[in-house]
Amino acid sequence: MSVSAVAGVTDWAERIRAGLVEPVERAFVGQREAVEMAALCLLAGGHLLVEGPPGTGKTTLARALAACLRPAEGARAWGRVQFTPDLLPADITGYEQPLLTGGPGEFRHGPLFAHVVVADEINRASPRTQSALLEAMEEGRVTVGNRSHALPAPFLVVATQNPVDLHGTYLLPDAEMDRFLVRTAVDFPARETELDIAAGRLVPPDDLACPQLAAADILAARAALASVAVTDTLVGYALDIARATRRSPALTHGVSVRATRALVTAARARAFLAARPYADATDVRDLALPVLAHRLLPASDLDAASVLTALLAEVPAPESAACAP
């Protein structure tokens, strides 16, 4: 990698940490991993699935992210959708308002038309509504009637999910789970942090004093992400992990080719955020659980994360020198 490319990665990493990661941590205290995963998804162009008990600040995370972004012209920084069994596709995508004079109707934008969208209790919506969200997550656009409408870029879905055994929930389709780059968990904060929350001493997301990053800055950072080197040896390691899930008798099916690519992309983004010029085996190994586990279906009562952890211990990792460009 050239000296200028290394300097570019370092500069962008510092800007994103100062303008996004550190401010969000002031509003979402004690959940560093979740904040890091959210920043990673935004940088890598993926989406985030967050699991945790109600009232642990999952919406706060998304609002704080949006507060650090200066939206593109005509776009909103953030939107929110409360998913319910009676939610219709038009409730999230928008709809065509018929004109009295006839002709094509005027399009009314839905809540998906924002840079950061909270999809709260995502698995309460019907499969029909899920399919509309799937198009938005995969293609960055929605189709209403005979017309397609591009969503603002960058576009990040931060979805929360209930346990599947609760009343009124639906299993998310495998295809939709495969579109979430990362799944992370949030838990109740430490006592000291909860004391500050209860006393109202934390900074509300809307009051964050942060050097806002423009939407165009995030897109430029994504372009710079390509300068982080990933060797064939490292890609081969990610592939070996993926293929091990497909051979495991403890799993009904392993991860997709899309998941292998997602693991490599996430590893590259992690190295980028750490201002490192190349990704290594540690990035792949540490991200295997948040990137792959939610895409797996165990063959019995086994936990997917436990099966994947056992597989990771069996797949040999390359030496650090083999990951250097």
Sequence and secondary structure as in RCSB ss.txt:
>XXXX:A:sequence
MSVSAVAGVTDWAERIRAGLVEPVERAFVGQREAVEMAALCLLAGGHLLVEGPPGTGKTTLARALAACLRPAEGA
RAWGRVQFTPDLLPADITGYEQPLLTGGPGEFRHGPLFAHVVVADEINRASPRTQSALLEAMEEGRVTVGNRSHA
LPAPFLVVATQNPVDLHGTYLLPDAEMDRFLVRTAVDFPARETELDIAAGRLVPPDDLACPQLAAADILAARAAL
ASVAVTDTLVGYALDIARATRRSPALTHGVSVRATRALVTAARARAFLAARPYADATDVRDLALPVLAHRLLPAS
DLDAASVLTALLAEVPAPESAACAP
>XXXX:A:secstr
  HHHHHHHHHHHHHHIIIIIHHHHHHSTT HHHHHHHHHHHHHT  EEEE  TTSSHHHHHHHHHHTEE  TT 
EEEEEEE  TT  HHHHHEEEE  TT SS EEEE TTSEEEEEEETGGGS HHHHHHHHHHHHHSEEEETTEEEE
  SS EEEEEE  TTSTT     HHHHTT SEEEE     HHHHHHHHTT S  GGG     EEHHHHHHHHHHH
TTSB  HHHHHHHHHHHHHHHH TTEEE   HHHHHHHHHHHHHHHHHTT SB  HHHHHHHHHHHHGGG EESS
S  HHHHHHHHHHHS    HHHH  
